Amino acid sequence: MDAAIEELARADTLAFGKVGIAGTLLPETKAYRWVDRASDEQPEEARKKVDWLLNHGSPAGKAYAATLLDRADAAAGRAAWTKLQADEGAFTTFSGCLLGRASLREYATERLMGE
């Protein structure tokens, strides 16, 4: 799990599925999926590592952490997204072939509004 958390901590792109015309799965997406699965098997250890990621990760890493928290515990996820609304850190987003850019503030606000 440590390697996956390290990958997410330095991530500069947020993507939850395959990207681009070739349908490539980015290393950070693979790491996110690995931590998500590990959360079911080792919830306490995963929670500690995701909490660390929320506080020490790159902007994209923090968004991955908040997403993981949201999936495991809606109240913790909401608290994480609320905290991230004050963060202007920016990252690249990918949705299929669509490349974009967002700040944590914008992304967190969208998540809190249910988008």
C-alpha positions in Angstrom: 0.0 0.0 0.0 2.9 2.3 0.7 4.0 2.4 -3.0 0.4 3.2 -4.1 0.1 6.1 -1.5 3.5 7.4 -2.7 2.3 7.4 -6.3 -0.9 9.3 -5.3 1.1 11.7 -3.2 3.1 12.9 -6.2 0.2 12.6 -8.8 -0.4 15.6 -11.0 -3.4 14.2 -12.8 -6.8 13.1 -11.6 -8.3 10.3 -13.6 -10.6 7.5 -12.5 -10.8 5.5 -15.7 -8.9 5.0 -19.0 -7.7 8.1 -20.8 -6.9 9.2 -24.3 -7.6 7.5 -27.6 -5.6 4.5 -26.6 -7.6 4.0 -23.4 -4.5 4.1 -21.2 -4.8 3.5 -17.4 -2.5 6.1 -15.7 -0.2 4.9 -12.9 -2.1 7.2 -10.4 -5.4 5.6 -11.5 -4.0 2.2 -10.9 -2.7 3.3 -7.5 -6.1 4.8 -6.6 -7.8 1.5 -7.5 -5.3 -0.5 -5.4 -5.8 1.7 -2.3 -9.6 1.5 -2.8 -9.5 -2.3 -2.8 -7.0 -2.4 0.1 -9.4 -0.2 2.1 -11.9 -3.1 2.2 -9.2 -5.6 3.4 -7.2 -3.3 5.8 -9.6 -0.4 6.7 -7.6 0.9 9.6 -4.2 1.0 7.9 -5.7 2.4 4.7 -7.5 5.1 6.6 -4.3 6.3 8.3 -2.5 6.4 5.0 -5.4 8.2 3.2 -5.5 10.7 6.1 -1.8 11.3 5.6 -2.3 11.7 1.8 -5.1 14.3 2.4 -2.6 16.4 4.5 0.6 15.9 2.6 -0.2 14.9 -1.0 0.0 16.9 -4.2 -3.3 18.7 -5.1 -4.3 15.7 -7.2 -3.2 13.4 -4.4 -5.5 15.3 -2.0 -8.4 14.9 -4.4 -7.8 11.2 -4.6 -7.6 11.1 -0.8 -10.9 12.9 -0.4 -12.5 10.6 -3.0 -11.3 7.6 -1.1 -12.6 9.0 2.2 -16.0 9.8 0.6 -16.3 6.2 -0.6 -15.5 4.7 2.8 -17.3 7.2 5.0 -19.6 9.9 3.7 -19.1 12.2 6.7 -15.3 12.0 6.5 -15.5 12.6 2.7 -17.7 15.7 3.2 -15.2 17.0 5.9 -12.3 16.4 3.5 -14.0 18.2 0.6 -14.9 21.1 2.9 -11.3 21.4 4.0 -10.1 21.3 0.4 -12.3 24.3 -0.6 -9.7 26.5 0.9 -6.9 25.0 -1.2 -6.0 26.8 -4.5 -3.6 24.0 -5.6 -4.3 23.0 -9.2 -4.1 19.7 -11.1 -4.9 18.2 -14.5 -8.1 16.3 -14.9 -8.9 13.6 -17.4 -12.3 12.2 -18.3 -11.9 9.8 -21.2 -10.3 11.9 -24.0 -11.2 15.2 -22.3 -8.2 17.0 -20.7 -8.9 19.8 -18.2 -7.5 21.7 -15.4 -9.0 22.5 -12.0 -8.1 23.9 -8.6 -8.9 22.0 -5.5 -11.3 24.8 -4.5 -13.3 24.3 -7.7 -13.2 20.5 -7.6 -14.2 20.3 -3.9 -17.0 22.8 -4.4 -18.4 20.6 -7.3 -18.1 17.5 -5.1 -20.0 19.1 -2.3 -22.7 20.2 -4.7 -23.1 16.7 -5.8 -21.6 17.0 -9.3 
